[in-house]
Amino acid sequence: MLHALGFHHEHGRPDRDDYIDILWQNVIPGMEHAFQKYSWNEVTAFGVAYNTKSIMHYDNYAFSNEGQPTILVKVCTQSNCIKNEFKLNTININYTTIQIILLCVHHS
């Protein structure tokens, strides 16, 4: 549903390297595209901070080759470590962001 609204994966943000490392050597060959990083010309964060707990962020072992981690959080604290929390809440989705997108679509 969020892809249909125009959301990209959180780990595809241009500023992701400030928050996570992609361990390319652990990614299943042929699945590298799943970790594509976009430019600010292609996406916007609407001023919302990077969120490793977003429902739009892969877990540490996504597309893992031989069970090794593919994503490591650079500074892991209790509030920002990746968890597989597949529920919609205010941590996962910033409703202000959705409102901004809908207003932009409505006024275009």
Rosetta blueprint (number, residue, H / E / L):
1 M L
2 L L
3 H L
4 A L
5 L L
6 G L
7 F L
8 H L
9 H L
10 E H
11 H H
12 G H
13 R L
14 P L
15 D L
16 R H
17 D H
18 D H
19 Y L
20 I E
21 D E
22 I E
23 L L
24 W H
25 Q H
26 N H
27 V E
28 I L
29 P L
30 G L
31 M L
32 E H
33 H H
34 A H
35 F H
36 Q L
37 K L
38 Y L
39 S L
40 W L
41 N L
42 E L
43 V L
44 T L
45 A L
46 F L
47 G L
48 V L
49 A L
50 Y L
51 N L
52 T L
53 K L
54 S L
55 I L
56 M L
57 H L
58 Y L
59 D L
60 N L
61 Y L
62 A L
63 F L
64 S E
65 N L
66 E L
67 G L
68 Q L
69 P L
70 T L
71 I E
72 L E
73 V E
74 K L
75 V L
76 C L
77 T L
78 Q L
79 S L
80 N L
81 C L
82 I L
83 K L
84 N L
85 E L
86 F L
87 K L
88 L L
89 N L
90 T L
91 I L
92 N L
93 I L
94 N L
95 Y H
96 T H
97 T H
98 I H
99 Q H
100 I H
101 I H
102 L H
103 L H
104 C H
105 V H
106 H H
107 H L
108 S L
